[in-house]
Amino acid sequence: MVCIVICVHKCTGDATKVEHLWRLEGAKERLKLMKADLMEEGSFDEAIMGCQGVFHTASPVAGTALDPMGEIVEPAVQGTLNVLRSCKKNPSLRRVVLTSSSSTVRIREDIDPRVPLDESSWSSTELCQRFQVWYGLSKILAERAAWDFCKENNIDLITVLPAFLIGPSLPPNLCSTASDVLGLFKGETKKFEFHGRMGYVHIDDVAGCHILVYEQEAAYGRYLCSSTVIDNNELASFLASRYPSYPIPKGFKELERPYYEFNTAKIQSLGFKFKPLEDMFDDCVASLLQQGRL
């Protein structure tokens, strides 16, 4: 049985947001949906009790400019801690897998371009605050809080640090990353211009990585999950060549961003293989076409 907890805060009670989950293969036999509030302690108790494994993936991505700490950072940190407090009450728990982000590794000023970044690297919270990278800040603080809590309470924790997710989209409403890709294929430049150099990973690989580190007894610590790191101008050239019928921008404004690569040897040492950039975008485009968005 798979139990998916729909994490909400100030929920509107819109049942249509989860309809796509019931269309998944085997959902009627093996899927159970429950509702919980990230900001309400004890809200996850019922869903987590009796589970051997918990995958915590929910985290706010965007909010208004009025209160980014209250809308993005605080829910990420407190939501993570509330899930872990419920885990602490569960005697059946074997392992928790937390979705963090590669943004917890790469936002720093002292990057040596000759040395690929690995899981030992942590982003600068001061830099995130200075440039108002609230999502990055939220993921850093939430992951650090999770490690502290789990060490204090003897909980086996693994964190997965995905790069920018590309691939098919299941929900009827596009997530922020899929929306950014759709804009790029329609000729928009604003959002991808900000990205600069970025790691990319197929969404299927992110799911597979979570399952692998949960099942592998020897897995431990943090795991970077990224297939390809590429500058946005290189990406634009690749996409324009592969999908010539779309008005993909020829290039972007050059930004003063540090050069970096990711060292993903740790996850690959468990036998994991990443899908290439071609598969990511082919599957993404096919999904957008199927949904009538392209």
C-alpha positions, 0 to 999 in steps of 0.5 A: 500500500502506498499512502500519499499525503496531500500537504496543504496550508490554507487549503481550498479543498479542491479535490480536482487537484488529486484526480490525476493520482487516481488514474495511475496504474494500480491506484485503486488497489494500492493508493490511499490519499490523506490530507495534512497541513504542513504547519500543523504539528501532529497533522501527519500522525495518522498517515505516518503511523505504521509506515516503514518508509516516509518520503517527504517531498512537499515544500513551497516553491514560490510566494509573494514578494511581501513575505517570502520568509513567512510563505516559503522559508518558514513552511519549508522548515516547520513542515519538515520538522512536523513530518519528522515529529510524526515519524518519531512517534512511529515505532515501525519506521525504518528510514526517511527520505527527504527531497532537498535540492541541488540549490543547497550545494551550488549557491556560493561565492568560493566555487573552484571551477576545477573541482566538481561540487559534491554532497559535502558542499553547502550553499551560503545562507548569507548569499541566498538572503543577499540575492533573495533566493528564498527557495534555496534558503528554505531548502538549506534551512529545512535540510539542516533542521532535518539532519539536526532533528534526526541525529537527536532522535536516532532517525535514519535519514537520507536526503536527495538533492535534485537539479532542475526537473525535466520530463512529463507532467502528471498534474493538470496544473503545471508546476513552476519548472514545467511552466518555465520550460513551456515558456521557453518553447514559446519564445520567452526568455525571462525565467531561463535567463535568470537560471544561468548555468544549471543542472538538469535531471529527468523526473523519472530519475528523481523518483528512481533515486528516492526509491533506490536510496530507501531500499539500499541498506548501505545508503547514507547521508546526502545524494546529488541527483543531476544528469547534465550541467549546462549553461543556458546559452548551450541549452538554447542552442541544443533545444533550437536544433532539436526542436526547430519548429518552436520559437526557442530563443537563440540565446540569453543575456550573459550573467556573471555566474560561476562555472561548476559541475556536479560530482554524482559518483556517490549515487552512481556507486549504487548502480544508478544511471541517469537519462540524457538531456535528449530523453528529458526534453523529448518526454517533456515536449510529448507531455506538453503536446498531449495536454494541448499546451504546445 
